[in-house]
Amino acid sequence: MADSNGLDLSRLEKKVDRLNKDLHSEIGDVKSDVSDVKATVKSVSEELSALKSTFEKMMEDQKKQAALQKAATEFVRVRQELDQKYGKYRTIRETMIGILQATDAALVKKTTISNVSEELMISAPNYWLAPCLVAVAAWIGNDRDLANRAIKEAVKRDEERTSLVMALICRRNNRTETCYEWLSVYFSNQNVGNFSEGTFLYVDAYINGVFGPDTRHMCDDYLQRWLDQLQNSNENFSQTQEEVWKNYCQNYVVSADTEFPGLKEHAKEYKGINSYLERVNSVESFSAEINEVNSLSVNQGELKKNIDDKLIELIERYNDDEAPLRKEERFYELVKKNGGDEDAARATVEAEEQVRRDRAKDLVGQMVEAIQGKGDSDTSQKKTAISFLSSYIEKGMDDFAKEKRDQFPEKITIDIDDWHGTTEDGSNKAQLMQEYVAFNESKREKEVQNIEEKKPTAWIVGAVLAVVIGLVSGLIPVGIVVAAICVIRIVVLNKTKSQRIEETNNRYQQIKEDGQKQISTCVDQWIRAKERVAVFESTNKRIA
């Protein structure tokens, strides 16, 4: 084929087609190569990722190993520094505990105790416990002048700790008045907004007479003073406390479903009934728990042991200037424990410090914790806290219950199938049963009437037609047979009708009996629910 210029276009078209095929082939090859490259790149990427993970793990292991080695070295260094700087402190602590134990057993000479304490006093010129040790030794040796001078020095170094240690030591030795003098000094140093668990323990011990009778009333004013400070510092203090206990009552909520299943199934107002009874159950359970705690006796021996344990703990506690090294020591100890994982060690240190911060609350916060801490708190602490907070607890309980009081109905509507009946106090129970029986009797009569009114008309007509057609067609035997079948069917249907009527009567009889039982149960439970509410609302004081 040639164009007007004489060119052979067919050859050109063949070349173009061949070129196109070659191009497609080349593109296919390129795509295949690209796929291969992608697969290779993916494989290399996976290998690099695995290599990276291996490398990172190796680096992490090396990092932990280095941290572990550093921790071991630093731990030794910190321990040595503690021994060098504060080794005498530890000796003083151990000696004080030893003297207390020795005097209990009367196994050490007074001169020995005196010599040891004076030597340690010289070796620790800034430590508050050193002059306390001298004072105790002077007491034992009946050197009143030295004891007074040592106590003055101890108070100058740390009044709060000195006063507490001396109060607890006096308690051990039955020096009641001196004990209260020191305890009042300790109480005067307390910040009501930052009350430690230990301080609350001493307050509890005081209230429960562990320190003996406070005949001069040196400490009883502090308790009321602290509470007044908290109340005056926050104009919403009472409201906040009541809200605390109102919210806490939610932990004791128990549904009335199990106690009043009949009301749940048939009373239209059950949702409102349950809403209020849940609150009633909660308050009754909580108040019962509070009153059970109040009925328990305080174990004086256990309280005294706790106080003595606190004395030992106070003596063994490291001094404030030791804190930085003690913190380092704890960190490196945790690094070793966690196999060189410094992040885990820091997290543990921070968590421990957070726990210590959380334990520091105001006085009322410590009391709230004592009550809400379930079995973690001593009975005496719970009783002490309840005695101070009972008015707030009771108000919170009442507010919690009253929130749902309006939802408790004055009367209920009993709903059984399609029947509805209303009662206010259950006095019309017999009438409700009668109405229910009459309601179902009416339904039974209508159902029976419908059964009776159904006639076997089609079969009667069929029998007549069979006879007529047989006579007309001359097929009388056939007509008679058909008519007989129709008659038999009519008899069967009439018998079935009687059975259906009997079954209907029996069914309704059962419905009426079951319904009456349900009405009786529902009314009885309603009466009981109202009585529960009446008794609950007539109780003026929930905490004995």
Salt bridges, closest charged atoms under 4 A:
GLU56 OE2 - LYS52 NZ 3.93
ASP61 OD2 - LYS57 NZ 3.06
GLU74 OE1 - ARG77 NH2 2.41
GLU81 OE1 - ARG77 NH1 3.06
GLU81 OE2 - LYS85 NZ 3.00
ASP83 OD1 - ARG90 NH1 2.90
GLU94 OE2 - ARG90 NE 3.89
ASP104 OD2 - ARG172 NH2 2.34
ASP145 OD2 - ARG149 NE 3.15
GLU153 OE1 - LYS156 NZ 3.26
GLU153 OE2 - ARG157 NE 2.85
ASP158 OD2 - ARG161 NE 3.85
GLU177 OE1 - ARG216 NH1 3.28
GLU181 OE2 - ARG216 NH1 3.50
GLU197 OE1 - ARG359 NE 3.62
ASP220 OD2 - HIS217 ND1 2.85
ASP257 OD2 - LYS264 NZ 3.29
GLU259 OE1 - ARG532 NH1 2.91
GLU265 OE2 - HIS266 NE2 3.79
GLU284 OE1 - ARG532 NH2 2.99
ASP308 OD1 - ARG171 NH2 2.83
ASP308 OD1 - ARG172 NH1 3.98
ASP309 OD2 - LYS305 NZ 2.93
GLU313 OE2 - LYS310 NZ 3.38
ASP320 OD1 - ARG161 NH2 3.11
GLU322 OE2 - ARG93 NH1 3.05
GLU322 OE1 - ARG326 NH2 3.08
GLU328 OE1 - ARG77 NH2 2.94
GLU329 OE2 - ARG79 NE 2.27
GLU329 OE1 - ARG326 NH1 3.43
GLU333 OE1 - ARG330 NH1 3.17
GLU342 OE1 - ARG346 NH2 3.89
ASP343 OD1 - ARG346 NH1 3.39
GLU350 OE2 - ARG357 NH2 2.73
GLU352 OE2 - ARG330 NH2 2.44
GLU353 OE2 - LYS327 NZ 3.21
GLU394 OE2 - LYS541 NZ 3.34
ASP398 OD1 - ARG542 NE 3.18
ASP399 OD2 - LYS395 NZ 2.99
GLU403 OE2 - LYS246 NZ 2.55
GLU403 OE1 - ARG279 NH1 3.03
ASP415 OD1 - HIS420 ND1 3.38
GLU441 OE2 - ARG444 NH2 2.64
GLU441 OE1 - LYS512 NZ 2.89
GLU447 OE2 - ARG507 NH2 2.31
ASP524 OD1 - LYS429 NZ 3.01
GLU537 OE2 - ARG405 NE 2.25
